[in-house]
Amino acid sequence: MGLKQLLLSGLLLSVIEPLCAAISIGSLPDSSMVPGGVAVVPTGTEANSGSYRDERILLADFDGEQYAIIGIPLNASIGTHQFALELADGRRELLQFSIEDKEYVEQHITITNERQVNPNADDMVRINRESAEMNRAFTSWDNSQTPVFGMRAPVQGVRSSSFGLKRFFNGQPRNPHSGMDIAADEGTPIYAPAPGVILTTGNYFFNGNTIILDHGHGLISLYCHMNTIDVVAGTVVDTGDQIGKVGQTGRVTGPHLHWSINLNNTRVDPALFLVD
């Protein structure tokens, strides 16, 4: 099953199933109301759906109370933010949370392949096509799965680069680092950190061999620079199932896994989900 079929299937599920947040979860992610963090906010009601910055947000029941679980972009401004709830009686309610400042440090990296820093025109055609495909995947919404927020590390290794670093390649500023890098020997097994469905796989210009794993309700994880991909789109995986092996494909300086977590189409700090 290809990406288009999977996304269409997810769209149909969203249309057919009721909007009510009927999921009950066993744990909450750590709440960290900073750029790149996660806001875990009790709603005080039973809303049908919610949105933040024009993106649908995850609503879930935990210990008898409903929570909005919201990914905060790295470029979010400091201060008060609002999100909207759609209630069962048709009313719309606005709630607030406050984002505090967090300073991310700089990281300077030397890349020997100049095209990986300044791609040519043909490269940009490919990059733009791949970016559009990944963005479509990140907006997938699967109501059929119950997301698990307590995740295992997908690979054993050294966390060689932390989320949110201000990155410079060959002295040129680039987007902040949107995931966690875990250094490990090439060929080290990579495991699913939580249950999900493989949304898509592919080889991308910057990310190399890549897997996108859908955990349900807008919680999606990304695995990059792999040596081998051991699953195909549509594969259902459980926690601990092997999905591939560590490699050094794409823009890298050595073998490692780039792992990112996406919540309401927003890249957030994976460390907030780790239980080990």
N, C-alpha and C positions, 0 to 999 in steps of 0.2 A: 504494500500500500504506500503510495507516494505522499509527499507533503500536502499537495492540493486536496487529495482525498481525505487525509487526516484532518485538515483544517475545516473542510466542508462537513465532515462527520461531527466535529466539535461544535460547529455553528448550528447544525440541526439539533444536537442535544440541548444547546442553550435555548433554542426556540421552543422545543417540545416540552422540556422539563419546567416546572414552576420556578419562578424567580426567588421564592423564599429560600433563605439560607438554611437549608435543612441538614447541614453537616454538623456533626459533633466531633470534636477533636480531643485527643488525649493529652496534648501539651501545647503551650504557647511558645513562640520564639522569644528570645530576649528582646525587651523593648529598649530601643536606643534612638532617641529622638534627636538625631543629628543628620547632616547631609550624608547620604549613603547608608543610613540606618533604617530601622523598622519602628513604626509607631503602633503600639498595641493599645487600643482605646476602647473601654467599655461603652457600648451604645446606650445602655439604660432602657432599651426597648427591644422589639423583635422586628427589625427592618427587613424588607424584601430584598433590597439591593442598595448599593452605595457607589459613590464615585469620588475621585480625587484627581484634580488636574486633567479632567476629561477622560480618565481611565477607570474602568470598573475595578472595585476593590473587593477583597476577600472578607466575607462575614462568616463567623463561625461561633458555635456555642461551646463554651468550656466551663465546667463546674457550675452549670445552671445559669450562666450569664452569656449574653452575646457580645462579641468583640469585633471591632474593625481592625484588620491587620494590614497595614499600609506601608508599602515601600516608599522611601523618601529619596529623591534623586540627589546625586552628588552636587548638582548645581542649585539645589533649593536654597532660598534666602532664609536668613536667620529671623526668627520671630513667629508670629501667630499664623497658622494655616487653617483653612476650613475644608471640610469634606461634607458631602451631601448624602443623606439617607432617604430612600423612598419607602414610606410606611405602607402597611397593609390597607389602610383606609384611604390611600391616595395622597396623603399629605407628604410634603417634603420638609425635612428637618436638617438644619445645618449644625454641625458640631465642630469644635476647635481642638487643636493641640499646638504646642509650642516647640519649635526647633531651636536647639542650642548650637553654638559654634563648635566646630572641630577642625583643628589644623592638621592637614596631611602634609607629610614631608616630601621633598623632591627626590627623584631617582634619575640618574643619568646613565644611559645605556649606549654602548657602541655596537652598531650593526654593520657587519662587513659587506653585506649585500645592499648596495645603495638603492636598488629598486624597492627594497622593503621599507625604505624611509621616504623616498621620493618616486613613487610609481610612475611609469610612462603612460601614454594615452591608452594603449591597449590594456594595460593593467587596470586602469581606472574603469574601463567598461566592465571588466570582470568584477572588480571590487564593488561597484555600484549594484550590479546584478545580485551578488551574494549578500550584500547588505540588505537589499529589499527582501530577499528570501528569509533571512534570519529575523528581520523585523516582523514579518508576517507570522513566523513561528512564535515569537515572544508575545504576540497578542492573542494566542490561542487560549480558549477557555473551555475546559472539560468539566462538566458538572458530574460526570459519572464516577470520578475519583475523589477520595477523601485525602487531602494533603496531610503529610506527616512532617512536623516541624523539627522534631528531634532527629538529626541526621548523623550518620557516621562519616568520618573522613573517607573520601572515595579512593584514596591511595595512601600508603604509608610512606612518609618521606619528610623532608625539611621544607618548611614554609619559607621559601626563599624571597618572596616579595608579597607585601601585604596590600590589601584592598585600599583604594583611594589615593595611592601615591601619585604625585604630580610628575608625569614622565617626560623625559627629554631623550630623543633618539638622535645620536650624533650632534648633540647640542641644540636640536630643534624641538620646541615644545609640542606635545601631542596631548590627546585626551587623557584624563586620569585613568589609572589602572582600575578596571571594573570587575576584578575577581581576585581570587587567591591563587598564587603560584605555589605548587608543591614539587620540589625537586626530588627526583628519584632516578634510579638507573633505567636506561632504555629497556623496555620489555617488562617492567614491573606491572603486575595486574592492576587494573582500575575497576572498581566495583560501584554498583548503584548505591548511593548513600541513603536512599529511601525508595519506597515503591513508586512505580510510574509506568508510563508508556513511551517508547521511543518515538519522538515526533518526526525527526529527520536526521540524516547523517550526510556527510559530504566532505569534500576537500576544498578548503577556502584559502585565498591568497595570504591573508594575515594569520588566520587561525589554524591552518593546516588541517589535518584529519580531525573532524569535529562530530560530536553527538549533541543533540538537543533532546532533553528528557522532560516530559510533561508529568507533573505530580498532581495536577488538578487545581481548578479554581484560580488560575493565573499564577501558580507557583511552578516555575520552570527552571531547570538547571542546564548548564552548558559545560562541555568538556572539550578542550582544544589541544592541538599539537601532538595528537596521539600517533603511535607507531601503527597499530592495527585497530580496526573497528570490528568488534565481534558480535554486533547486533544489526538488525535492519529496522527500518521504519515500521511501526506497528507492533513490535515486540513488547510484550508485557514483562516487566522485570520486578523483582522483589529486592528488598534490602540485602546487599551482599552478593547479588548476582554479578558475574564478571561481564563488563560491557566492552572492554578493550585493554590496550597496553600503552604504557608511557612511551612517548617518542620525542622527536624534535623537528616536527614538520611545521611549515609556516615561518612566521617571524620569531625566531628564538636565538638564544645564545648558548643553549644546552638543553639536555633532556629534562622535561618537567611536564606537569599537568597544570593547565590553567582551568580553574573551576569557578564558575560564577553562578549566582542565584538571582533570578528575576522574579519580581513580585509586582503585580499591576504594571507590567511592561517597564519596570524600573530595576536597574542593577543595584543590588544591596550587598552588604558585607556578609559573606558566607559564614564567618566566625560566629554570627548570632544564632546559627542553626546547629552548630556542632555539639554533640553530647560526649565526644571522646577527645 
